[in-house]
Amino acid sequence: MRIFQLITLSEYGGAQSVVAALSRSLSAAGNEVFLVYGGDGRAWAGLNSDIKRLCYGKQRKSLSWRDIFIVLHLIYYRFRYRPDVVHLHSSKMGALGRLVFPKSKTVYTVHGFDSVRVAFRRFLPVERILAPHTGCVVGVSYYDRDGMKAEGFRCNPEVVHNGISDYAETTFTPLDTQPEEVLKHLRVHYKRIVMCISRISKQKHFELFVQVARQLPNYAFVWIGNETSPEGIVLSDNVFLLGSLYRPYYYLPYTDVFMLPSHYEGLPMSIIEAFCFSTPVVASAVGGISEVVSHGKNGYLLENAPDVFVAYLSKLLEDDDLLRRFGREAKKTYEQKFRLEQMLTKYEAIYEKIVHGRES
């Protein structure tokens, strides 16, 4: 099959991780894979040259009149390469892609429905109108599927949980050794390390992360994924921002607990990555996180209140036996539900249905 994977941004992120993993696996299986994206393509570092890259220009998450040029690029790609399957990721590319490509060829994955329903609700009517004009709509969690149904989407969304390779069994060579040196230093000077891997955005509750760290000065709180230092938030001495790093999950073996404070989520790749390394998770009880984290078994699901996070983090960080037990359960959860092969099998079945079941 000739398969297009289209996404708006090519920075490091969860949706980009899914696109990269799918592209790598589909290409290895003998398919002809094209990546269509905006930006510098940093998220595709490490992908082999068999995966063709089609960059339409600068990345812009917001809508503007300039998007007409993206549409023109997509029209050209449609008739120049004639893909069998067009897999759309992200709301903006999901909308533009469905305007250009025929319904019979399109798969649209919603990487967190609350990113529209909560954060950009003014775009909800567009999503609702376009849903019936899609070969297959996919939610990454049952939470997303149920949310789309509740909002009156005239489609029957599939659910495909995100999946990853077992990174704990792979050896990586970091592009920069400094972050690793920082983490080694922190392990010596602090009792334990709490880590979060995420962009700093309105979606992520970075302020809560800092508030919790301030109340737990004996532990180091490390955030990986920030492009810049956030303005207006005073960091305590035990908060360390390591920036946007290539393959950030490489640094998970240095942490004791993974923390994800957030206002809304789909199905976070970072939590699955943490489970891959047998790392328990303390996270906000939002979106599809409850489909990964089982409260009191492999982590804790909490309301977004500093005192609540402090209480449960303290309980976990101060109990070696509890840490080990939660860590074992985290690994078991990953192996049973979130391996790359499980995600790939479901998407391949969707692609086959698109190719062989569409109208002529």
Buried (B, 14 or more C-beta within 10 A) or exposed (E): BBBBBBBBBBBBBBBBBBBBBBBBBBBEEEBBBBBBBBBEBEBBEEBEEEBBBBBBEEBBEEBEEEBEEBBEBBEEBBEEBEBBBBBBBBBBBBBBBBEBBEBBBBBBBBBBBBBBBBBBEEBBEBBBEBBEBBBBBBBBBBBBBBBBBEBEBEBEBBBBBBBBBEBBEEEEEBEEEEBBEBBEEBBEEBEBBBBBBBBBBEBBBBBBBBBBBBBBEEBBBBBBBBEEEBEEEEBBEBBBBBBBBBBBBBBBEBBBBBBBBBBBBBBBBBBBBBBBBBBBBBBBBBBBBBBBBBEEBBBBBBEBEBEBBBBBBBEBBEEEEBBEBBBEBBBBBBEEBBBBEBBBEBBBEBBEBBBEEBEE
